[in-house]
Amino acid sequence: MFTLGYGPLLLGFYAASYIHLLIGAYIIVNSEISYSFHSTINFWEQLLPVIMSAQIVMFLMSIIIFVSFINEKRIKMISYLRLYRISNLHLDIKRQIKMFMNQILVCDSDQVSAFGLFDINLNLVTTLLVLLISGIITLIQMKNHPLLEKLKNDTKSYLSKRFKKNIKQ
């Protein structure tokens, strides 16, 4: 039920966070985009994209760690039920435990996933790191590509116009 209710939200959050981290890394690599219209560069202005990226990474990892704790608790509960002597229990309780164990074994929806596209577990950490590193390396390799140069120049002109408009107001 959790996956059905919050799956689209988790999928959107992870996709938007990945895109934000990739754009933040691009701005950090091409720092002249965001700071070219400033006459002096403050230390905190340089550190702000790094802090925001670290905040997003920490939040993503905390979600993954908490979900993995839920999965570990589920596994402990199942192993405890398997080790427990149910022969001493009342017949109705035995039947309920057996039905619960059969439901857990048959139903694979006990994992928390992002709308069924990927499970949220510790393997997601390595997947996100590989995607992020390959994206950053691709951006660094294509730093002087004409398309990215045009994007950089357009962004610089937009930010300088926006900055000048804010100064006049």
Secondary structure as GFF3:
##gff-version 3
##sequence-region A 1 169
A	DSSP	alpha_helix	2	29	.	.	.	ID=ss1
A	DSSP	alpha_helix	31	35	.	.	.	ID=ss2
A	DSSP	alpha_helix	43	83	.	.	.	ID=ss3
A	DSSP	three_ten_helix	86	88	.	.	.	ID=ss4
A	DSSP	alpha_helix	91	106	.	.	.	ID=ss5
A	DSSP	alpha_helix	123	141	.	.	.	ID=ss6
A	DSSP	alpha_helix	146	168	.	.	.	ID=ss7
###
